[in-house]
């Protein structure tokens, strides 16, 4: 089969925020196969099959663009991959998304194969024969002017958009001047000087959008007036503002969007006062900027401070802004005042404005953290408009995932998501968004470093999972990975509260209905881990909700699953049962669950010999007299002994007399209330019917018939139908008509037949 790196998204899994269309599925499949060929052949040092197989194939432009984006976003874009698109006659590329995801880690197989995702200039120049309209080189650390010079040979006139976010090593900005028709330029976090900016602005006569966020080398912005006639959008988030740069801004009269938001360097700036370089300068000149730039429709002053003059200026402006950014702004008079200034406001005052801010500041972790924290407060303290919950959920998943490396964002984001899922409910969410949430939670669980902040984050993730694990379609894609990730927190016995929540998650995952899901839990080592947890809790004499959930999981996962029953026995399950039974009433819930589990084990003929021990039989006989948990403990014990009894006297190789055991069983059955509500749930009555068919143990037959009488009496709608469908009616009628049978047995059989007959007449089944 194919190795794990060739399909980053497995069958049935959806990419975040993308519908699973046939087109996207085909692209992912095709891209995965190409990547597998390249990586596999490179690791073996042989000519690439992908290159051979690709030869002569013509792909449409949109498919080529999408494939390059696929490889780049999945962190598998190598020179060898780009080589497949070198011929523009066969594979025309117009949008080269070569962005390197931040904080990425290359696949180990790819490293062994000598494949590098950090593309050099020679690799990027492979696309120099294409007429590109859009190039994204963000975070490419080995990029210099030579690659752009090479691409200019065919793209100097066609290129409309260039993004170089985070290219801190890039120095030759004059190379950008070759692309004279660029309209959108993003140089965020680049080390560009005023001189280089002036050269770029002089050459780019059609530049309409410019992003210079975090370009700390800029002092005067003196080159901007060269494009004042065409520049409509300017972003200067996090720049070091000076008096000279403010003077330059006052000349940019054609701007319709201006972002002069500031960074507060204190990581807890939303809790304590703090200012960044230039923050006060910007705050003092907001009024002048508003007065000199009459065409502004979008104005972002987040992170600044409003004084009385500025407030008055904004109030008397001739028209409302389309957008106004007020996140982390001191001096805002009120929420109502903010709404009067713009059609759309991004701030932390109310849920709608918080959602606007999350959309606007996706990659600004400081703003995001504050907004998420405020959203959490709103969800816990206020009545939130229902129409806002769904868009809030969607954007919180997106921004939390985008800033997953920031623990502050993760903590606030997961806390908000917990309340959003509780408020809105998973059934009302888009399945694609829920898949994106599950993937986010899984990655967070896998990447935990054990620090105190991460423990709080992990707790939030587990609590979120508990809200919707009952819907298999939302977790099946990630089921195995989720199980493995959650088990690590069960095996860590340091944080008991975390262990308890993780156990509850595993318990919920253990309520699986298919053999494949139960087998998966066995293969991941879940049974051994839970048995070890129960053993630790028993040794510490901690019979709490955690051990109840753990033993409940073992009961569920062994139901009608012989391999799981064997796994439990192989993990010294019988000895664990005996040790727990020695703790008496304090362990009654755990004993009930373990007896239910052993009932599943006893249904497997090949495993019954594990019960043939004096200590086990003596313990079971004592439990027949128990009245804890209603009749559950006594009932489950009697069921185990009934299955053992059907093997006949030849299998009874213990010193305890079999007749004494049967007498104790019958005495217990006579004490039970036939109308008792039950916690047990049978998916099939076959184990009971098999005992009824057996002639070797009348006491066991009595237990099975009593069970049918109780089940059909308490839950007739379910179990009367099962009795009919699984052939129980003829067996019961045979007992009822057999004059040699005991009176109580005949009465129970007749009662069950009567209830089933009444039910069938009401439903019109027979």
Beta strands, then each sheet from edge to edge (+ up, - down):
strand 1: 95-97
strand 2: 134-136
strand 3: 161-163
strand 4: 184-186
strand 5: 209-211
strand 6: 233-235
strand 7: 257-259
strand 8: 298-300
strand 9: 321-325
strand 10: 342-346
sheet 1: 1+ 2+ 3+ 4+ 5+ 6+ 7+ 8+ 9+ 10+
end
